[in-house]
Amino acid sequence: MANLLIVSGHVDLAHSVANRTILDGLKKEFPEAEFDDLIGLYPDYKIDAKAEQEKLVKADIIVLQFPFFWYNCPSIMRKWFEDVLTHGFAYGSNGKALAGKKLLVSLTLGAPADMYQHGKEENFEIGEFMPSFIQLANLCSMQWSGFVCSGGYQFTLEEDKKIEMANKHVKELVDKIKSL
């Protein structure tokens, strides 16, 4: 298996049934993977860029796991991009450290996924929110490997149902990772 780095950008993982379940499922399936809980490591948002860059250099596949907040990833992950994916490391004429690595986005939605359609409440399909991640992969000479998405977590009150939904997400994500 390729070296796998899973970067969690949830800002309150302790209270997220979905994201915790997904990460726990990935840990069971890929015990050799490196798991990077950004808010656990950097609650003050002071990211150790050098340490994070070393993790990225070792990885062949990078999975970004996060809840979709305001049509993007949470602030800690944005800060991670800004601090870690620097010119001369991730991009630029001398920034080829991530070249050829695969980038996969895994996200959870509070709203049901079927609300992400033209003419529905969210007005856009979820894939239409991916261009910034696709361009991140392009700029860093990475291979965009798509995304896995599940939704409806805020609309589902029963914890057992949330776990069931998250476990379906895990299965799809594991299959996608194994296909890379």
C-alpha positions as CSV (number, residue, x, y, z in Angstrom):
1,M,0.0,0.0,0.0
2,A,1.2,3.5,-0.8
3,N,2.0,5.9,2.1
4,L,-1.2,7.5,3.1
5,L,-1.6,10.8,5.0
6,I,-5.1,11.7,6.2
7,V,-5.4,15.4,7.3
8,S,-8.5,16.1,9.4
9,G,-9.6,19.7,9.4
10,H,-12.6,19.5,11.8
11,V,-12.4,22.2,14.4
12,D,-14.5,20.3,17.0
13,L,-13.9,16.6,16.2
14,A,-15.0,15.5,19.7
15,H,-18.6,16.6,18.9
16,S,-18.7,15.2,15.3
17,V,-20.2,11.8,15.1
18,A,-19.7,11.7,11.3
19,N,-16.1,12.8,11.1
20,R,-15.0,10.8,14.1
21,T,-16.7,7.7,12.6
22,I,-15.0,8.3,9.3
23,L,-11.6,8.7,10.8
24,D,-12.0,5.7,13.1
25,G,-13.0,3.6,10.1
26,L,-10.0,4.8,8.2
27,K,-7.7,4.0,11.1
28,K,-9.1,0.4,11.2
29,E,-8.7,0.0,7.5
30,F,-5.3,1.7,7.2
31,P,-3.5,1.3,10.5
32,E,-0.2,2.2,8.9
33,A,-1.5,5.5,7.6
34,E,-0.4,8.8,9.2
35,F,-3.3,10.8,10.7
36,D,-3.0,14.5,11.2
37,D,-5.7,16.1,13.4
38,L,-5.0,19.7,12.8
39,I,-7.0,21.2,15.6
40,G,-5.6,18.7,18.0
41,L,-2.1,19.5,17.0
42,Y,-2.5,23.2,16.6
43,P,-5.4,24.5,18.7
44,D,-3.7,27.9,18.7
45,Y,-3.5,27.8,14.8
46,K,0.3,28.1,15.1
47,I,1.1,25.4,12.5
48,D,4.5,23.8,12.4
49,A,5.0,24.1,8.7
50,K,8.3,22.1,8.6
51,A,6.8,19.1,10.4
52,E,3.7,19.2,8.2
53,Q,5.9,19.4,5.0
54,E,7.9,16.4,6.2
55,K,4.6,14.4,6.5
56,L,3.6,15.5,3.0
57,V,7.0,14.5,1.5
58,K,6.6,10.9,2.9
59,A,3.0,10.6,1.6
60,D,2.0,9.2,-1.8
61,I,-1.8,9.8,-1.2
62,I,-3.1,12.8,0.7
63,V,-6.7,12.7,1.9
64,L,-8.3,15.9,3.2
65,Q,-11.1,15.0,5.6
66,F,-13.4,17.8,6.8
67,P,-16.9,19.1,7.2
68,F,-18.0,21.4,4.5
69,F,-18.4,24.8,6.3
70,W,-19.8,27.8,4.4
71,Y,-19.0,26.1,1.0
72,N,-15.3,25.4,1.8
73,C,-13.1,23.7,4.3
74,P,-12.8,24.9,7.9
75,S,-10.4,27.7,8.8
76,I,-7.7,25.5,10.4
77,M,-7.3,23.7,7.0
78,R,-7.2,27.0,5.1
79,K,-4.5,28.1,7.5
80,W,-2.6,24.8,7.0
81,F,-2.7,25.4,3.2
82,E,-1.3,29.0,3.7
83,D,1.5,28.0,6.1
84,V,2.5,24.6,4.7
85,L,2.0,24.7,0.9
86,T,4.5,27.4,0.4
87,H,6.3,28.7,-2.7
88,G,9.5,26.8,-3.2
89,F,8.1,23.8,-1.5
90,A,4.7,23.0,-3.0
91,Y,4.8,25.2,-6.1
92,G,7.0,27.5,-8.1
93,S,10.0,26.7,-10.3
94,N,11.8,24.9,-7.3
95,G,8.6,23.8,-5.5
96,K,8.1,20.2,-6.6
97,A,7.9,18.4,-3.3
98,L,4.3,17.3,-3.9
99,A,4.7,16.5,-7.6
100,G,2.9,13.3,-8.6
101,K,1.2,12.8,-5.2
102,K,-2.5,12.0,-5.3
103,L,-5.0,14.4,-3.6
104,L,-8.4,13.1,-2.5
105,V,-11.0,15.3,-0.7
106,S,-13.4,13.6,1.7
107,L,-16.2,15.9,3.0
108,T,-19.3,15.7,5.1
109,L,-22.3,17.9,4.7
110,G,-24.8,19.1,7.4
111,A,-27.5,19.4,4.7
112,P,-28.6,16.3,2.7
113,A,-26.6,15.9,-0.4
114,D,-29.7,16.1,-2.6
115,M,-30.1,19.8,-1.6
116,Y,-26.9,20.5,-3.6
117,Q,-28.6,20.8,-6.9
118,H,-29.5,23.6,-9.2
119,G,-32.8,25.1,-8.2
120,K,-32.6,23.5,-4.7
121,E,-31.7,25.2,-1.4
122,E,-27.9,25.1,-1.9
123,N,-28.3,26.0,-5.6
124,F,-25.1,24.3,-6.9
125,E,-24.0,20.7,-7.2
126,I,-21.3,19.7,-4.7
127,G,-18.8,19.1,-7.5
128,E,-19.1,22.8,-8.5
129,F,-17.4,23.7,-5.2
130,M,-14.3,21.6,-6.0
131,P,-12.4,23.9,-8.4
132,S,-10.3,25.5,-5.6
133,F,-9.1,22.0,-4.5
134,I,-8.6,20.9,-8.1
135,Q,-6.5,24.0,-8.7
136,L,-4.6,23.4,-5.5
137,A,-3.7,20.0,-6.8
138,N,-2.7,21.4,-10.2
139,L,-0.6,24.2,-8.8
140,C,1.3,21.7,-6.6
141,S,1.8,19.3,-9.5
142,M,-0.4,16.7,-7.7
143,Q,-2.9,14.3,-9.3
144,W,-6.5,15.3,-8.5
145,S,-8.1,12.1,-7.4
146,G,-11.7,13.4,-6.9
147,F,-13.8,13.6,-3.8
148,V,-16.1,11.5,-1.6
149,C,-19.1,13.2,0.0
150,S,-21.9,12.3,2.3
151,G,-24.6,14.6,3.7
152,G,-27.6,15.0,6.0
153,Y,-25.8,14.9,9.3
154,Q,-27.4,18.0,10.8
155,F,-30.8,16.8,9.6
156,T,-30.4,13.4,11.3
157,L,-31.1,13.3,15.0
158,E,-30.4,9.6,15.7
159,E,-26.7,8.9,16.4
160,D,-27.0,5.3,15.1
161,K,-28.3,6.7,11.8
162,K,-25.3,9.2,11.6
163,I,-22.9,6.3,12.3
164,E,-24.6,4.2,9.5
165,M,-24.3,7.1,7.1
166,A,-20.7,7.7,8.0
167,N,-19.8,4.0,7.7
168,K,-21.2,4.1,4.1
169,H,-18.9,7.1,3.5
170,V,-15.9,5.1,4.9
171,K,-16.6,2.2,2.5
172,E,-16.8,4.5,-0.5
173,L,-13.6,6.3,0.6
174,V,-11.7,3.1,1.3
175,D,-12.6,1.8,-2.1
176,K,-11.5,5.0,-3.7
177,I,-8.2,5.0,-1.8
178,K,-7.5,1.4,-2.7
179,S,-8.2,2.2,-6.4
180,L,-5.5,4.8,-6.5
